[in-house]
């Protein structure tokens, strides 16, 4: 399980690239730097490449926690 966010930093929206061999649902939580939950999404592995996130966020730094089953990865993204 490996997740990356691109482009980073971003101006409009970012996408997730998730490499996984599992068919389990992927859950994404986005937090601001104060630790406040901004958004939660659940997507199927087949649909994750079309997911665009962050278009409505104000400029800043965000922690994106991507999980699938027991696998978890934290990504830091920056909106210009």
N, CA and C atoms as an extended XYZ file, in Angstrom:
240
Properties=species:S:1:pos:R:3:atomname:S:1:resname:S:1:resid:I:1 pbc="F F F"
N         0.847       -1.194        0.000 N   UNK     1
C         0.000        0.000        0.000 CA  UNK     1
C         0.879        1.239        0.000 C   UNK     1
N         0.720        2.075       -1.041 N   UNK     2
C         1.498        3.303       -1.105 CA  UNK     2
C         0.622        4.388       -1.697 C   UNK     2
N         0.535        5.521       -0.995 N   UNK     3
C        -0.285        6.640       -1.462 CA  UNK     3
C         0.596        7.864       -1.674 C   UNK     3
N         0.335        8.593       -2.757 N   UNK     4
C         1.009        9.867       -3.002 CA  UNK     4
C        -0.042       10.877       -3.457 C   UNK     4
N         0.222       12.145       -3.173 N   UNK     5
C        -0.664       13.231       -3.602 CA  UNK     5
C         0.082       14.062       -4.639 C   UNK     5
N        -0.598       14.432       -5.700 N   UNK     6
C         0.028       15.242       -6.746 CA  UNK     6
C        -0.999       16.165       -7.361 C   UNK     6
N        -0.666       17.316       -7.936 N   UNK     7
C         0.639       17.946       -7.719 CA  UNK     7
C         0.724       18.468       -6.297 C   UNK     7
N         1.901       18.660       -5.812 N   UNK     8
C         2.098       19.155       -4.449 CA  UNK     8
C         3.353       20.016       -4.420 C   UNK     8
N         3.263       21.318       -4.187 N   UNK     9
C         2.047       22.067       -3.845 CA  UNK     9
C         1.091       22.196       -5.026 C   UNK     9
N        -0.180       22.469       -4.714 N   UNK    10
C        -1.190       22.564       -5.768 CA  UNK    10
C        -1.887       23.917       -5.721 C   UNK    10
N        -2.525       24.274       -6.838 N   UNK    11
C        -3.236       25.548       -6.916 CA  UNK    11
C        -4.748       25.328       -7.004 C   UNK    11
N        -5.198       24.339       -7.780 N   UNK    12
C        -6.632       24.113       -7.996 CA  UNK    12
C        -7.146       22.969       -7.121 C   UNK    12
N        -6.675       21.768       -7.397 N   UNK    13
C        -7.083       20.571       -6.652 CA  UNK    13
C        -5.959       19.564       -6.773 C   UNK    13
N        -5.914       18.610       -5.843 N   UNK    14
C        -4.913       17.555       -5.950 CA  UNK    14
C        -5.589       16.206       -6.127 C   UNK    14
N        -4.824       15.252       -6.621 N   UNK    15
C        -5.317       13.895       -6.817 CA  UNK    15
C        -4.485       12.948       -5.972 C   UNK    15
N        -5.038       11.797       -5.706 N   UNK    16
C        -4.325       10.752       -4.982 CA  UNK    16
C        -3.945        9.649       -5.952 C   UNK    16
N        -2.731        9.163       -5.798 N   UNK    17
C        -2.279        7.983       -6.529 CA  UNK    17
C        -2.036        6.908       -5.478 C   UNK    17
N        -2.851        5.855       -5.507 N   UNK    18
C        -2.747        4.796       -4.504 CA  UNK    18
C        -2.385        3.494       -5.206 C   UNK    18
N        -1.254        2.928       -4.795 N   UNK    19
C        -0.837        1.626       -5.309 CA  UNK    19
C        -1.221        0.588       -4.247 C   UNK    19
N        -2.093       -0.330       -4.619 N   UNK    20
C        -2.551       -1.330       -3.663 CA  UNK    20
C        -2.953       -2.601       -4.394 C   UNK    20
N        -2.842       -3.709       -3.704 N   UNK    21
C        -3.289       -4.970       -4.273 CA  UNK    21
C        -4.625       -5.393       -3.668 C   UNK    21
N        -5.125       -4.609       -2.730 N   UNK    22
C        -6.369       -4.929       -2.042 CA  UNK    22
C        -7.554       -4.288       -2.758 C   UNK    22
N        -8.721       -4.884       -2.610 N   UNK    23
C        -9.953       -4.322       -3.166 CA  UNK    23
C       -10.767       -3.604       -2.099 C   UNK    23
N       -10.228       -3.480       -0.874 N   UNK    24
C       -10.955       -2.836        0.220 CA  UNK    24
C       -11.125       -1.343       -0.063 C   UNK    24
N       -12.170       -0.765        0.519 N   UNK    25
C       -12.452        0.662        0.362 CA  UNK    25
C       -11.303        1.498        0.920 C   UNK    25
N       -10.956        2.560        0.198 N   UNK    26
C        -9.917        3.499        0.634 CA  UNK    26
C       -10.621        4.667        1.324 C   UNK    26
N       -10.155        5.015        2.515 N   UNK    27
C       -10.747        6.115        3.283 CA  UNK    27
C        -9.718        7.235        3.390 C   UNK    27
N       -10.164        8.461        3.121 N   UNK    28
C        -9.282        9.614        3.173 CA  UNK    28
C        -9.862       10.636        4.143 C   UNK    28
N        -9.035       11.099        5.084 N   UNK    29
C        -9.412       12.175        5.999 CA  UNK    29
C        -8.442       13.326        5.763 C   UNK    29
N        -8.971       14.543        5.643 N   UNK    30
C        -8.129       15.720        5.453 CA  UNK    30
C        -8.275       16.618        6.680 C   UNK    30
N        -7.119       16.965        7.272 N   UNK    31
C        -7.089       17.835        8.450 CA  UNK    31
C        -6.291       19.094        8.138 C   UNK    31
N        -6.706       20.223        8.737 N   UNK    32
C        -5.888       21.425        8.619 CA  UNK    32
C        -4.783       21.375        9.673 C   UNK    32
N        -3.946       22.395        9.720 N   UNK    33
C        -2.795       22.379       10.625 CA  UNK    33
C        -3.187       22.521       12.090 C   UNK    33
N        -4.431       22.901       12.349 N   UNK    34
C        -4.915       22.964       13.726 CA  UNK    34
C        -5.491       21.623       14.174 C   UNK    34
N        -5.511       20.655       13.266 N   UNK    35
C        -6.034       19.340       13.596 CA  UNK    35
C        -7.530       19.213       13.389 C   UNK    35
N        -8.135       20.196       12.737 N   UNK    36
C        -9.571       20.166       12.489 CA  UNK    36
C        -9.860       19.339       11.231 C   UNK    36
N       -10.807       18.419       11.345 N   UNK    37
C       -11.197       17.591       10.201 CA  UNK    37
C       -11.921       18.455        9.179 C   UNK    37
N       -11.390       18.473        7.948 N   UNK    38
C       -11.964       19.294        6.877 CA  UNK    38
C       -12.893       18.463        5.996 C   UNK    38
N       -12.469       17.235        5.688 N   UNK    39
C       -13.219       16.419        4.735 CA  UNK    39
C       -12.900       14.945        4.948 C   UNK    39
N       -13.900       14.099        4.719 N   UNK    40
C       -13.720       12.648        4.740 CA  UNK    40
C       -14.342       12.094        3.471 C   UNK    40
N       -13.621       11.190        2.814 N   UNK    41
C       -14.152       10.543        1.613 CA  UNK    41
C       -13.838        9.065        1.661 C   UNK    41
N       -14.748        8.267        1.118 N   UNK    42
C       -14.515        6.838        0.928 CA  UNK    42
C       -14.626        6.558       -0.560 C   UNK    42
N       -13.620        5.888       -1.108 N   UNK    43
C       -13.633        5.568       -2.536 CA  UNK    43
C       -13.180        4.132       -2.743 C   UNK    43
N       -13.621        3.568       -3.831 N   UNK    44
C       -13.161        2.240       -4.218 CA  UNK    44
C       -11.799        2.385       -4.907 C   UNK    44
N       -10.931        1.378       -4.788 N   UNK    45
C        -9.605        1.468       -5.421 CA  UNK    45
C        -9.675        1.773       -6.924 C   UNK    45
N       -10.705        1.286       -7.599 N   UNK    46
C       -10.830        1.520       -9.043 CA  UNK    46
C       -11.189        2.977       -9.361 C   UNK    46
N       -11.752        3.711       -8.383 N   UNK    47
C       -12.205        5.075       -8.623 CA  UNK    47
C       -11.264        6.134       -8.072 C   UNK    47
N       -10.204        5.725       -7.369 N   UNK    48
C        -9.379        6.704       -6.657 CA  UNK    48
C        -8.633        7.641       -7.610 C   UNK    48
N        -8.319        7.180       -8.810 N   UNK    49
C        -7.564        8.009       -9.750 CA  UNK    49
C        -8.381        9.171      -10.304 C   UNK    49
N        -9.702        9.111      -10.206 N   UNK    50
C       -10.548       10.189      -10.717 CA  UNK    50
C       -10.934       11.175       -9.618 C   UNK    50
N       -10.548       10.884       -8.381 N   UNK    51
C       -10.911       11.727       -7.246 CA  UNK    51
C       -10.066       12.993       -7.226 C   UNK    51
N       -10.735       14.157       -7.198 N   UNK    52
C       -10.031       15.434       -7.048 CA  UNK    52
C       -10.438       16.036       -5.716 C   UNK    52
N        -9.443       16.505       -4.972 N   UNK    53
C        -9.675       16.970       -3.610 CA  UNK    53
C        -9.070       18.354       -3.430 C   UNK    53
N        -9.672       19.154       -2.569 N   UNK    54
C        -9.045       20.379       -2.118 CA  UNK    54
C        -9.368       21.634       -2.888 C   UNK    54
N       -10.260       21.575       -3.849 N   UNK    55
C       -10.553       22.768       -4.649 CA  UNK    55
C       -11.155       23.881       -3.795 C   UNK    55
N       -11.925       23.532       -2.771 N   UNK    56
C       -12.610       24.553       -1.968 CA  UNK    56
C       -11.821       24.949       -0.719 C   UNK    56
N       -10.648       24.363       -0.519 N   UNK    57
C        -9.867       24.679        0.683 CA  UNK    57
C        -9.186       26.035        0.545 C   UNK    57
N        -9.057       26.766        1.665 N   UNK    58
C        -8.229       27.978        1.618 CA  UNK    58
C        -6.751       27.609        1.520 C   UNK    58
N        -5.917       28.570        1.115 N   UNK    59
C        -4.481       28.321        1.028 CA  UNK    59
C        -3.951       27.893        2.388 C   UNK    59
N        -3.041       26.922        2.384 N   UNK    60
C        -2.481       26.442        3.643 CA  UNK    60
C        -1.882       25.065        3.497 C   UNK    60
N        -1.561       24.459        4.631 N   UNK    61
C        -0.952       23.136        4.674 CA  UNK    61
C        -1.964       22.168        5.278 C   UNK    61
N        -2.082       20.996        4.682 N   UNK    62
C        -3.073       20.007        5.109 CA  UNK    62
C        -2.422       18.650        5.292 C   UNK    62
N        -2.891       17.906        6.293 N   UNK    63
C        -2.487       16.522        6.486 CA  UNK    63
C        -3.593       15.637        5.930 C   UNK    63
N        -3.214       14.750        5.021 N   UNK    64
C        -4.163       13.840        4.392 CA  UNK    64
C        -3.821       12.433        4.882 C   UNK    64
N        -4.752       11.814        5.577 N   UNK    65
C        -4.539       10.459        6.078 CA  UNK    65
C        -5.319        9.512        5.174 C   UNK    65
N        -4.583        8.644        4.497 N   UNK    66
C        -5.166        7.690        3.566 CA  UNK    66
C        -5.036        6.313        4.196 C   UNK    66
N        -6.155        5.599        4.302 N   UNK    67
C        -6.099        4.273        4.914 CA  UNK    67
C        -6.907        3.275        4.098 C   UNK    67
N        -6.469        2.024        4.212 N   UNK    68
C        -7.168        0.919        3.565 CA  UNK    68
C        -6.915       -0.303        4.430 C   UNK    68
N        -7.979       -0.789        5.071 N   UNK    69
C        -7.811       -1.913        5.984 CA  UNK    69
C        -6.869       -1.529        7.117 C   UNK    69
N        -5.796       -2.303        7.321 N   UNK    70
C        -4.826       -2.020        8.377 CA  UNK    70
C        -3.713       -1.090        7.914 C   UNK    70
N        -3.674       -0.737        6.638 N   UNK    71
C        -2.619        0.128        6.104 CA  UNK    71
C        -3.025        1.585        6.248 C   UNK    71
N        -2.056        2.421        6.622 N   UNK    72
C        -2.339        3.836        6.828 CA  UNK    72
C        -1.123        4.642        6.402 C   UNK    72
N        -1.376        5.763        5.735 N   UNK    73
C        -0.274        6.634        5.337 CA  UNK    73
C        -0.723        8.079        5.481 C   UNK    73
N         0.171        8.931        6.011 N   UNK    74
C        -0.107       10.349        6.172 CA  UNK    74
C         0.668       11.142        5.139 C   UNK    74
N        -0.019       11.995        4.406 N   UNK    75
C         0.598       12.841        3.383 CA  UNK    75
C         0.403       14.297        3.785 C   UNK    75
N         1.357       15.132        3.465 N   UNK    76
C         1.214       16.563        3.721 CA  UNK    76
C         1.129       17.263        2.376 C   UNK    76
N         0.048       18.013        2.174 N   UNK    77
C        -0.121       18.752        0.923 CA  UNK    77
C        -0.228       20.246        1.223 C   UNK    77
N         0.214       21.035        0.265 N   UNK    78
C         0.228       22.494        0.416 CA  UNK    78
C        -0.607       23.103       -0.705 C   UNK    78
N        -1.561       23.951       -0.320 N   UNK    79
C        -2.310       24.705       -1.318 CA  UNK    79
C        -1.746       26.117       -1.375 C   UNK    79
N        -1.357       26.525       -2.574 N   UNK    80
C        -0.788       27.868       -2.758 CA  UNK    80
C        -1.848       28.936       -2.629 C   UNK    80
